[in-house]
Amino acid sequence: MSTEPSLQVWAVFYHPDLFSEELYQRALKVIDNLDSEASARIRRFYRREDACRTLIGHLLRRLLLLEKGVDPNAMKFSVTEAGKPYIVSPNLEPPLGFNITHDNALVAMAFSSRSQNPPAFSVGIDVMKLRVPGKESFPSFVRTVGDQIPQDRMIHNLRFRVGTTGEIDVQVERFTVLNSASTLPFTPSNPFNLPSDDLRARYRYLDLRRTVLSDNIKKRSQVAHLIRNTLHDQGMLFNFLEVETPVLLRSSPEGAREFLVPTRVSVANAHSNSHAPERPLFYALQQSPQQPKQLLICSGGVDRYFQLAKCFRDEDGRKDRQPEFTQIDLEMAYVSWGQSSPAPPGFSEKWRIGGAEVRQVVESLIRKIWLQMEGITIPDQFRVMTYREAMTRYGSDKPDTRFGLEITNITPHLTPDILSQYEKNEEVLECIIVRKSTDSEFIRASKACRDNLDTCHINFSQSTAETWLKESGLRCEALQGLTSDGQTQMNTTLKLRYGDDIWLAKRSALPKGGSTSLGRLRLRLSELAQSRGDFTITTDPHFLWITEFPLFTRADEDKDFLAKGRWSSSHHPFTAPMWQDIEAMYRGDIELVRGQHYDLVLNGVEIGGGSVRVHDAAMQDYIFGSVLQLTGQEKAPFDQLLHALKCGAPPHGGIALGFDRLMAILCNTQSIRDVIAFPKTSTGTDLLFRSPATISEEALSQYGLRSQTDSNTNDA
């Protein structure tokens, strides 16, 4: 099979560092004059490199049209038989068809004029796909023979200038079909008509043909490589060792539900006790490498550990969670234990816990990732906020600080008699004010939201000015005693104006859990305003450390199955208390104890969490026994850690960064499934490999197990 020589390729190689701001703005002005809509789309790109690629593609197209003397308004979109869009000018004879693609720093445009129908093609660095004659399908794998073009001839190392391109001619004499594709369940190359998520998950190997997914996987590999190289750096800041730790461990009450793995090893063989009854034994897949990495530090042989660790948690189905996930796991010996670190300029000092060395390593690693992958320079130090401040101002332990709508505690402004009632009930009254003058982008969203059992909505007007607080609908008898003067004073204090929207809610005086009613409302208002086009949230990275969490909690529903009414650890049972609160812990004021725990938040998303660890065996044993009230059986899985601490362990701390979540942010996608090669659904099922699945009774019997159905049948 052969084709007439007709295809030309223009290729432009560029580097973002050489694409100066002045040149970028000058090129944008060219597009502004030709196509204002295209210019607006280019300006909306989050990453400068994506904007540059698109900009170059538009300029290449304009240059071609200029050379051919074609009116841009005469161009029309068409699609190949595989559904890939391309552009054609039907007014030329012969017609002109062209397409634009990119591969990293290369932007390529292929175009063709021929007397037959416009060609169906796409251009890439490794392979060119031309219109396949006869009965062969377009998705067939095609190998070019004859004039094969080496990659270095495709790429002209040109610094981009408006109007400067490299031009080469490609002549394909023949090609050979290596493997014909059968009818596909869907066409990955057609982004305008994709099937459901479930169908694409069932045929994930086809879905991975989509450029957006394959680019994400490539970028994930690049970031993993960068992380390893950075942490292996022999400099003073890093110099970490990558150590693999066991995945098959023992079940332990550390927080989340575990995946259990049966083994054919019997109890007698496992413990060298021939008198033990034959009972099935189980491994537990690691929730995290927590104990192994602490034991590495206790050994004295490794003082800086890291690992891209695979972790497993058998959680209930949640949106955008995976039962198996990857984390960047770090642990360091000889970390500070309560000392403060310098505050960034413009921020008050709030890092009053240990682990400043971990903070420094993480911030340096994040800055390097963002600089090399995104071309964005991150501040030298990240902002720090305590848990109490985050819950009070934003109603969340992972606040999105890219917009306002901060929460105001109005309890101190109530009259003394009403204030005493709130103090007696250990409650506070707080509000969000959507001001007509300064928050106009949220007004429509606020009016569209409805009250619920936890919040009350009032529009401040002349008719409600003297009654809005008393008649707010909140079930509080104390407010019924509010006088007209008291209401007027509140209006003055809050600087209310007619047209403002007020949202009221009560909460416990001591912040608990991960969010409050007004915190959830605040996010809802932002989402509504964005969906209505009233508000555009910045995509700039806002990194934030949250510190001084409560060390223990009764408010974590995820841990109720372990706690059974007892205190549970907010982070995990190995987190050290703040040195200021050690005395409170020993005297039994558990709810007042804060931990040396730190979370890293980016634009309202928690991307990592860590802590300074307990390195004193007596304190760790006290936490297990007296605070968490673990039984002897529940403490047994921690015996090796307690003994290691007794042998002399240095102060140590660490952190785990969610690699999947980090990659989703870097790839600008809402779902972590888009950055994992073979993800599972939110319910934990794998539609590709059809797992989890039942196994036969014969296979179960080898592990000393039988199904519940079989057991009930035998009992009957």
C-alpha positions in Angstrom: 0.0 0.0 0.0 1.3 3.5 -0.8 0.2 7.1 -0.6 1.2 10.0 -2.7 3.7 12.4 -1.1 1.5 15.1 0.3 2.0 15.5 4.0 4.1 18.4 5.4 5.0 18.9 9.1 6.0 22.2 10.7 7.6 21.6 14.1 8.5 24.2 16.8 10.6 23.4 19.8 10.5 25.7 22.7 11.4 25.9 26.4 9.3 27.8 29.0 12.4 29.4 30.4 13.2 30.9 27.0 9.7 32.0 26.5 10.0 35.4 28.3 7.0 37.2 29.7 7.5 40.0 27.2 7.4 37.6 24.3 4.4 35.7 25.7 2.4 39.0 26.1 3.4 40.1 22.6 2.3 36.8 21.1 -1.0 37.0 23.0 -1.7 40.4 21.5 -1.4 38.8 18.1 -4.1 36.3 19.0 -6.2 39.0 20.7 -6.5 40.8 17.4 -7.3 37.6 15.5 -9.4 35.6 17.9 -10.4 37.1 21.2 -12.2 33.9 22.4 -9.0 31.8 21.7 -7.0 34.4 23.6 -9.4 34.2 26.6 -9.1 30.4 26.7 -5.3 30.6 26.6 -5.3 33.0 29.6 -7.4 30.5 31.6 -4.7 27.8 31.6 -3.3 27.1 35.1 0.1 26.0 33.8 2.2 28.4 31.7 3.6 25.6 29.6 0.1 24.5 28.5 -0.8 28.1 27.6 2.5 28.4 25.6 1.7 25.2 23.7 -1.8 26.3 22.8 -0.5 29.8 21.9 2.1 28.3 19.5 -0.5 26.1 18.0 -2.8 29.0 17.2 0.1 31.0 15.7 1.2 28.0 13.5 -2.4 27.8 12.2 -2.5 31.5 11.5 0.8 31.4 9.6 -0.4 28.5 7.5 -3.7 30.3 6.6 -1.7 33.5 5.9 0.7 31.6 3.5 -2.3 29.9 1.7 -4.3 33.1 1.6 -7.2 31.5 3.4 -9.9 33.4 5.3 -9.9 31.9 8.9 -13.7 32.2 8.9 -13.8 29.7 6.0 -12.3 26.9 8.1 -14.6 24.1 9.3 -14.2 21.3 11.8 -14.4 17.7 10.7 -13.6 14.4 12.3 -11.6 11.3 11.2 -13.2 7.9 11.2 -11.7 7.4 14.7 -13.5 10.5 15.8 -10.4 12.8 16.1 -11.2 16.4 15.2 -9.3 18.2 12.5 -9.8 21.4 10.5 -10.5 21.6 6.8 -10.9 24.4 4.3 -13.5 23.3 1.7 -13.1 26.5 -0.4 -9.6 25.6 -1.6 -9.0 23.3 -4.5 -7.6 20.9 -3.6 -8.9 21.1 0.0 -6.5 22.0 2.8 -6.7 19.8 6.0 -4.5 20.2 9.0 -4.1 19.2 12.6 -1.9 20.3 15.6 -0.5 18.2 18.4 2.3 18.4 20.9 4.7 16.2 22.8 6.4 17.9 25.7 8.5 20.8 24.2 7.5 20.0 20.6 4.5 21.6 19.0 3.8 20.0 15.5 1.4 20.9 12.8 0.7 18.6 9.9 -1.2 19.7 6.8 -2.0 18.2 3.4 -3.5 19.2 0.1 -4.7 16.5 -2.2 -7.4 15.9 -4.7 -9.0 13.0 -2.8 -11.0 13.4 0.4 -9.1 15.2 3.3 -6.8 12.8 5.0 -7.5 11.3 8.5 -4.3 11.7 10.4 -2.8 12.6 13.7 0.8 13.6 14.3 3.1 12.4 17.1 6.8 12.0 17.7 6.9 8.2 17.6 4.3 7.3 15.0 2.3 8.9 12.3 -1.2 7.6 11.5 -2.4 8.2 7.9 -5.7 7.4 6.4 -5.8 3.6 6.0 -7.3 2.6 2.6 -9.4 -0.5 2.1 -11.1 -2.3 5.0 -8.4 -1.7 7.6 -9.6 0.2 10.6 -8.0 3.5 11.7 -7.0 2.2 15.2 -4.8 -0.5 13.7 -1.2 -0.2 14.6 0.8 1.3 11.7 4.5 1.1 11.0 6.0 3.5 8.5 8.4 2.0 6.1 10.7 3.7 3.5 11.6 7.2 4.5 11.4 6.8 8.3 12.2 10.1 10.0 14.5 10.0 13.0 13.3 12.0 16.0 16.2 14.5 15.7 15.0 15.5 12.3 11.5 16.0 13.5 12.7 18.4 16.2 14.3 21.7 15.2 15.9 23.3 18.2 14.4 26.7 17.5 13.8 29.4 20.0 10.3 30.3 19.3 9.6 33.7 17.7 6.4 34.8 16.2 6.6 33.8 12.5 9.6 31.4 12.9 9.1 27.7 12.3 11.0 24.7 11.1 9.6 23.1 8.0 10.2 19.5 6.7 8.6 17.4 4.1 7.5 13.8 5.0 7.1 11.2 2.2 5.6 7.9 3.1 6.0 5.3 0.5 4.3 2.4 2.1 3.2 1.1 5.5 2.5 -2.4 7.0 -0.4 -3.3 9.3 1.1 -5.2 12.3 -2.1 -6.0 14.0 -5.7 -5.2 13.0 -8.0 -4.1 15.8 -11.4 -5.6 16.3 -14.4 -3.4 16.9 -13.7 -1.3 20.0 -16.3 -0.9 22.8 -15.6 2.8 22.6 -13.3 5.1 20.7 -10.6 6.6 23.1 -9.6 9.2 20.6 -13.0 10.8 20.5 -13.1 13.1 23.6 -16.5 14.5 22.6 -18.4 11.2 23.0 -16.8 9.3 25.9 -18.9 6.5 27.5 -19.7 6.2 31.2 -16.9 6.0 33.9 -17.8 2.3 34.6 -17.4 1.3 30.9 -14.1 3.1 30.6 -13.0 1.4 33.9 -13.9 -2.0 32.5 -11.7 -1.3 29.5 -9.0 0.7 31.2 -6.3 -0.4 28.8 -8.2 1.3 26.1 -9.0 4.4 28.2 -5.2 4.8 28.8 -4.9 5.5 25.1 -6.4 8.9 25.8 -3.6 11.5 25.8 -4.8 13.2 29.0 -4.4 9.9 30.9 -1.1 8.8 29.4 0.3 12.3 30.0 -0.8 12.0 33.7 1.0 8.6 34.1 4.2 10.0 32.5 4.1 13.0 34.8 3.6 10.8 37.8 6.8 8.9 36.8 8.7 12.2 36.4 7.6 13.4 39.8 8.5 10.1 41.5 11.9 10.3 39.9 12.3 13.9 41.1 11.3 13.0 44.7 13.8 10.1 44.8 16.6 12.2 43.4 15.9 15.0 45.8 15.7 12.9 49.0 18.8 10.9 48.0 20.7 14.2 47.7 23.8 14.0 49.9 23.4 17.6 51.1 22.8 18.6 54.7 19.0 19.0 54.3 18.2 15.6 52.7 20.5 12.5 52.6 17.7 10.1 53.1 17.8 6.3 52.7 15.1 4.5 50.7 14.1 1.4 52.7 11.4 -1.1 51.8 9.3 -2.2 54.7 7.0 -5.2 55.0 3.5 -5.0 53.5 2.3 -8.1 55.4 2.0 -7.2 59.1 -0.1 -8.0 62.1 -3.5 -6.5 62.7 -3.3 -3.6 65.2 -5.8 -1.0 66.4 -4.1 2.0 64.8 -7.2 3.7 63.3 -8.6 2.5 60.1 -10.1 -0.9 59.1 -7.6 -3.3 57.7 -7.5 -5.8 54.8 -6.8 -9.2 56.3 -4.9 -11.9 54.4 -5.3 -15.5 55.4 -2.4 -17.9 55.4 -2.1 -21.7 55.4 0.4 -21.5 58.3 -1.2 -22.9 61.4 -1.1 -21.5 64.9 1.0 -24.4 66.1 3.7 -23.9 63.3 3.7 -20.2 63.7 4.4 -20.1 67.4 6.2 -23.5 67.8 3.5 -24.7 70.2 2.3 -28.1 69.3 -0.5 -27.9 71.9 -2.2 -24.9 70.3 -5.5 -25.5 68.5 -5.5 -25.4 64.8 -7.0 -21.9 64.0 -6.7 -19.8 60.9 -4.0 -17.1 61.0 -4.1 -13.8 59.2 -1.7 -11.1 58.1 -3.0 -7.5 57.8 -1.9 -5.4 54.9 -0.2 -2.3 56.2 -2.4 0.8 56.8 1.0 2.7 56.7 4.6 1.7 57.5 4.2 3.4 60.9 5.7 0.8 63.2 8.4 -0.4 60.8 9.7 3.1 60.1 9.8 4.0 63.8 11.7 0.7 64.5 14.2 1.7 61.8 14.9 4.9 63.6 15.1 3.1 67.0 17.7 0.7 65.5 20.2 3.5 65.1 21.2 2.2 61.7 18.9 4.5 59.8 18.4 8.1 60.9 16.6 9.4 57.7 14.2 7.1 56.0 11.9 7.5 53.0 9.7 5.3 50.8 7.1 5.6 48.2 4.9 3.2 50.2 1.8 1.3 49.1 -0.8 1.4 51.8 -4.2 -0.3 52.2 -7.3 0.7 54.1 -10.7 -1.2 54.0 -12.8 1.9 54.3 -16.5 2.3 53.5 -17.1 3.6 50.0 -16.3 7.3 49.7 -16.0 9.8 46.9 -12.5 9.7 45.4 -11.0 7.3 47.9 -8.9 4.2 46.9 -8.5 1.1 49.1 -4.9 1.0 48.0 -2.9 4.2 47.6 0.7 5.5 47.6 2.2 7.9 50.1 5.6 9.6 50.3 6.7 8.3 53.6 9.4 10.1 55.7 10.9 9.6 59.1 13.8 11.5 60.8 15.8 11.0 63.9 16.8 13.8 66.3 14.0 16.2 65.5 13.2 19.1 67.8 10.7 18.4 70.5 8.7 21.6 71.1 11.1 24.3 69.9 9.7 27.0 67.7 11.0 27.8 64.2 11.2 31.3 62.6 8.0 32.7 61.2 7.7 33.8 57.6 7.6 37.6 57.2 4.1 39.0 57.7 2.9 36.0 59.8 2.8 35.6 63.5 4.7 32.8 65.2 2.5 29.8 65.4 4.8 26.8 65.0 4.9 26.0 68.7 5.6 22.3 68.4 8.6 20.1 67.4 9.3 18.7 64.1 10.7 21.9 62.5 13.2 19.7 60.6 10.4 17.7 59.0 8.7 21.0 58.0 11.9 22.3 56.4 12.4 19.1 54.4 8.8 19.0 53.2 8.7 22.6 52.2 12.0 22.3 50.3 10.7 19.2 48.5 7.4 20.8 47.6 9.1 23.9 46.3 11.4 21.9 44.1 8.4 19.9 42.6 6.4 23.0 41.8 9.4 24.8 40.3 10.5 22.0 38.1 7.1 20.6 37.1 5.0 23.8 37.1 7.5 26.6 36.7 6.0 28.2 39.9 8.1 29.6 42.7 6.7 28.8 46.1 7.4 31.1 49.2 10.4 30.0 51.3 8.1 29.2 54.3 4.5 28.1 54.3 1.8 29.8 56.4 1.0 28.2 59.8 -2.3 28.1 61.5 -3.5 26.3 64.7 -6.4 23.9 64.6 -8.4 26.2 66.9 -7.9 29.2 64.6 -8.7 27.2 61.5 -12.0 25.9 63.0 -12.9 29.3 64.4 -12.2 31.4 61.3 -13.0 28.9 58.5 -15.0 26.1 60.2 -12.6 23.5 58.8 -9.4 21.7 59.8 -8.3 22.0 56.1 -9.4 25.5 55.2 -9.4 26.8 51.7 -7.9 30.3 52.2 -8.2 31.4 48.6 -11.4 33.3 49.4 -12.9 35.2 52.3 -16.3 34.6 54.0 -14.6 34.2 57.3 -16.7 33.2 60.3 -17.3 35.7 63.1 -17.9 34.6 66.8 -20.6 37.0 68.0 -20.9 35.4 71.5 -18.6 38.0 73.2 -20.9 40.8 71.9 -24.0 39.4 73.5 -25.3 41.0 76.7 -23.9 39.5 79.9 -27.0 37.6 80.9 -27.2 35.9 77.5 -23.5 35.3 77.3 -23.6 33.5 80.6 -26.2 31.1 79.2 -23.9 30.2 76.3 -21.0 29.8 78.6 -23.0 27.5 80.8 -24.0 25.3 77.8 -20.3 25.4 76.6 -21.5 26.8 73.2 -20.7 29.7 71.0 -22.9 31.6 68.5 -21.2 32.5 65.2 -22.1 33.8 61.8 -21.0 34.4 58.2 -21.9 37.8 56.8 -22.2 37.9 53.0 -21.8 41.7 52.6 -23.5 43.3 49.6 -20.7 45.8 49.3 -17.6 43.5 49.4 -18.9 40.0 48.8 -21.2 40.7 45.8 -20.0 37.6 43.9 -21.5 35.4 46.7 -24.9 37.2 47.1 -26.8 35.1 44.5 -25.3 31.9 45.9 -26.3 32.9 49.4 -29.9 33.6 48.5 -30.0 30.2 46.6 -28.9 28.3 49.7 -31.6 27.0 52.1 -31.6 26.8 55.9 -31.0 23.4 57.4 -31.2 22.1 61.0 -27.8 23.6 61.8 -27.9 27.0 60.2 -30.3 29.9 59.9 -30.4 32.5 57.1 -31.5 36.1 57.5 -31.5 38.9 55.0 -30.7 42.1 56.8 -33.2 44.8 55.9 -35.2 47.6 57.5 -37.9 45.2 58.5 -35.5 42.7 60.2 -32.9 45.1 61.6 -34.3 45.0 65.2 -35.4 41.4 65.3 -33.1 39.2 63.1 -31.2 37.7 66.0 -34.1 37.1 68.3 -36.3 35.7 65.6 -33.5 33.9 63.8 -35.1 30.5 64.2 -32.2 29.1 66.3 -33.5 27.1 69.2 -32.1 29.2 72.0 -34.2 30.6 74.8 -31.5 32.9 75.9 -31.9 35.0 72.7 -35.5 35.7 73.5 -34.3 38.1 76.2 -32.4 40.2 73.8 -33.5 43.9 74.0 -33.8 46.3 71.1 -30.8 48.2 72.3 -28.8 45.0 72.4 -29.8 44.2 68.9 -28.9 47.6 67.7 -25.5 47.4 69.4 -24.9 44.0 67.6 -25.7 45.6 64.3 -23.2 48.3 64.9 -20.5 46.0 66.1 -20.9 43.7 63.0 -21.2 46.8 60.7 -24.3 45.4 59.0 -25.8 47.2 56.0 -29.2 46.7 54.3 -28.9 43.9 51.7 -26.3 41.9 53.6 -27.0 38.2 54.1 -26.4 36.6 57.6 -25.9 32.9 58.3 -26.1 31.9 62.0 -25.2 28.7 63.8 -24.2 27.3 67.2 -21.3 25.0 67.9 -19.5 23.6 71.0 -17.1 26.1 72.5 -14.2 23.6 72.2 -13.8 22.9 68.5 -14.3 19.2 67.6 -14.0 17.1 64.5 -13.1 18.3 61.0 -15.7 20.9 60.2 -18.6 23.0 61.5 -22.0 23.8 60.0 -20.8 27.2 58.9 -17.5 25.8 57.6 -19.5 23.4 55.3 -21.8 26.3 54.3 -18.8 28.5 53.4 -17.6 25.9 50.9 -21.1 25.4 49.5 -21.4 29.2 48.8 -18.1 29.1 47.0 -19.1 26.1 44.8 -22.5 27.7 44.0 -20.9 31.1 43.1 -18.4 29.3 40.8 -21.1 27.2 39.1 -23.2 30.3 38.5 -20.2 32.2 37.0 -20.2 34.9 39.7 -16.9 33.9 41.2 -13.6 32.6 39.7 -11.4 31.1 42.4 -7.6 31.4 41.9 -5.6 28.3 41.0 -2.5 29.7 42.7 -1.2 27.2 45.3 -2.0 28.3 48.8 0.0 26.0 51.1 -0.8 25.9 54.8 0.3 24.0 57.9 -2.3 23.2 60.5 -0.9 22.4 64.0 -1.9 21.8 67.6 -4.7 19.3 66.9 -6.4 17.7 69.9 -4.3 14.7 70.7 -7.4 12.6 71.6 -11.0 12.7 70.4 -14.4 11.1 70.8 -15.7 12.9 67.7 -14.2 10.6 65.0 -17.0 8.3 63.7 -14.4 6.4 61.6 -12.8 5.1 64.7 -15.9 4.2 66.7 -15.5 0.5 65.8 -12.1 0.6 67.6 -12.8 3.1 70.4 -16.1 1.6 71.6 -16.9 4.7 73.6 -13.3 5.3 74.8 -10.9 8.0 73.8 -9.2 7.5 70.4 -6.1 9.1 68.9 -6.8 12.0 66.6 -3.8 11.0 64.5 -2.4 7.7 65.8 -1.4 6.5 69.2 2.3 7.2 68.7 1.9 11.0 68.4 3.6 13.0 71.2 1.7 15.6 73.3 2.8 19.2 73.2 5.2 19.6 76.1 3.0 22.4 77.5 0.1 19.8 77.9 2.0 16.8 79.3 1.0 17.7 82.9 -2.7 17.9 81.8 -2.5 14.5 80.2 -1.2 12.9 83.4 -3.8 14.5 85.6 -6.6 13.3 83.3 -7.7 16.5 81.5 -7.6 14.5 78.2 -9.8 16.9 76.2 -7.3 19.7 76.8 -4.2 17.9 75.5 -2.9 19.1 72.1 -0.6 16.9 70.0 2.6 17.6 68.1 0.7 16.8 65.0 0.9 18.8 61.7 -1.2 18.6 58.5 -0.2 20.1 55.2 -3.1 21.6 53.3 -3.2 22.9 49.7 -6.2 24.9 48.5 -8.6 23.2 51.0 -7.2 19.7 50.4 -5.2 17.8 53.0 -2.2 16.4 51.1 -0.2 15.1 54.1 0.0 14.6 57.8 2.6 13.7 60.3 3.8 14.2 63.9 6.6 14.1 66.4 6.5 10.6 68.0 6.5 9.5 71.6 10.1 8.2 72.2 9.7 7.6 75.9 8.5 4.0 76.6 6.8 4.9 79.9 4.8 7.7 78.3 3.8 5.5 75.3 2.7 2.7 77.7 0.7 5.3 79.7 -1.1 6.4 76.5 -1.9 2.8 75.6 -3.2 1.8 79.0 -4.5 4.8 80.9 -5.7 7.1 78.1 -6.8 4.8 75.3 -7.6 2.0 77.8 -6.4 -0.7 75.5 -6.7 -4.3 76.8 -3.7 -6.6 77.0 -4.7 -8.2 73.8 -5.1 -4.9 72.1 -1.6 -3.8 73.3 0.1 -7.0 72.2 0.7 -5.8 68.5 2.8 -2.9 69.9 5.1 -5.0 72.2 8.0 -4.8 69.8 7.7 -1.0 69.6 7.6 -0.6 73.3 10.6 -2.8 73.8 12.5 -0.8 71.1 11.7 2.4 72.9 13.0 0.9 76.2 16.3 0.1 74.5 16.9 3.8 73.9 15.3 5.6 71.0 16.2 9.1 69.8 13.5 11.8 69.4 12.0 11.3 66.0 9.2 12.4 63.8 7.9 12.1 60.3 5.2 12.7 57.8 3.3 11.0 55.0 2.3 12.9 51.8 -0.5 11.5 49.7 1.2 10.9 46.4 -2.0 10.2 44.5 -3.7 13.4 45.8 -0.6 15.4 45.1 -0.5 14.2 41.5 -4.2 14.9 41.0 -3.4 18.6 41.9 -0.3 18.7 39.7 -2.3 17.2 36.8 -5.2 19.6 37.4 -7.8 16.8 37.7 -10.6 16.4 40.2 -10.2 12.6 40.6 -7.2 10.7 41.8 -8.4 7.9 39.5 -7.0 10.0 36.6 -3.4 9.7 37.9 -3.5 5.9 38.8 -2.9 3.4 36.0 -5.4 0.9 37.2 -7.7 2.5 39.8 -10.6 1.0 41.6 -14.1 2.6 41.9 -15.1 4.7 45.0 -16.7 1.5 46.4 -13.4 -0.4 46.1 -14.4 -2.6 43.2 -12.1 -3.3 40.3 -14.2 -3.5 37.1 -11.2 -4.5 34.9 -10.0 -7.5 37.0 -13.5 -8.1 38.5 -12.3 -8.0 42.0 -13.0 -8.6 44.8 -14.5 -12.0 44.0 -15.6 -15.1 45.8 -13.4 -18.2 45.9 -14.3 -21.9 46.1 -15.0 -23.7 49.3 -12.0 -26.0 48.5 -9.7 -23.0 48.4 -11.2 -21.6 51.7 -10.6 -24.9 53.4 -6.9 -24.8 52.8 -6.8 -21.7 55.1 -9.1 -23.3 57.7 -12.0 -21.1 56.6 -15.5 -21.7 55.3 -18.1 -19.3 54.0 -20.9 -18.1 56.2 -23.5 -19.6 53.9 -21.8 -23.0 54.1 -21.5 -22.8 57.8 -25.3 -22.0 58.2 -26.1 -25.0 56.0 -24.0 -27.4 58.0 -25.5 -26.1 61.3 -29.0 -26.7 60.0 
